[in-house]
Amino acid sequence: MIRTSIAASVSIFVLAAVAAVETKAAGAAAGADISGIYWTASYSPTIQPVGGGAPPYTPAAMAAYQKNIAAAKAGTLEDNARKFCVPDGVPRILQTPYPFEIVQSPERNEIHILHELNHGVRLIQMDRPMPSENELLELPYYNGHSVGHWEGDTLIVETAVFNDKTFLDNSGAPHSDKLRTIERIRKIDGGKELEDVVTIHDPGVFTKDWSARFVYEKRSDIRMMEYNCGEKHRDLSSVKGVRIP
């Protein structure tokens, strides 16, 4: 009987191990491993639509944007992300010239994107519906509220309900409280690069939806650094387009 019990226990252990492997394989097939540190090779202070041209601003939004540009040149633009080092918001954080790290936590069903700039943290809750707007409006975030799911090897991230203290880019492009974004994030070039195509929906500012594309190099040779607001930080001379003072 003892031998029978041992054999049964071994069988149960083997079956459990096989089930664990099958579960892991199923999870891998449902998504992809995009974890790691990434860094852009080029930078622009203005967000560039896919296909070129300018974002489709409404006349009122364009007037507001021009005022922001003039204020930025005069040094009077109230930019909290640079003055107080609060989070940049989406899509502005996507054009950061600093590295960021993606951490996948399948056991928690979450993905975290950790940005070196301003210690920005984006929490993406996986396979959950976006809460209602009434729920979200109680606590608007700088980076909004994000939910995600996998479509093959592409991570789809929907983000909604941002506060009114951010811009769309580093040139002062405005947005309204109707802003929502959808990102399609995937590895390209054999895993050497990460692509993030973000679609911007904001009928309060734009006449139609539009998209921007960002590409980052995977950088296993560097590590994330502390960011101290107002102090000299990482050398950005390798990033094309960054103006070094």
Secondary structure, DSSP 4 states (H G I P E B T S, - for coil): -HHHHHHHHHHHHHHHHHHHHHHHHHHHHHS----EEEE-SB--SS--BTTSS---B-HHHHHHHHHHHHHHHHT----HHHHT-----TTGGGG-SS-EEEEEETTTTEEEEEESGGG-EEEEEET-PPPPHHHHTTS-BSS-EEEEEEETTEEEEEEE-B-SS--SSTT-----TT-EEEEEEEEEGGGTEEEEEEEEE-TTTBSS-EEEEEEEEE-TT-------TTS-----TTSBT----
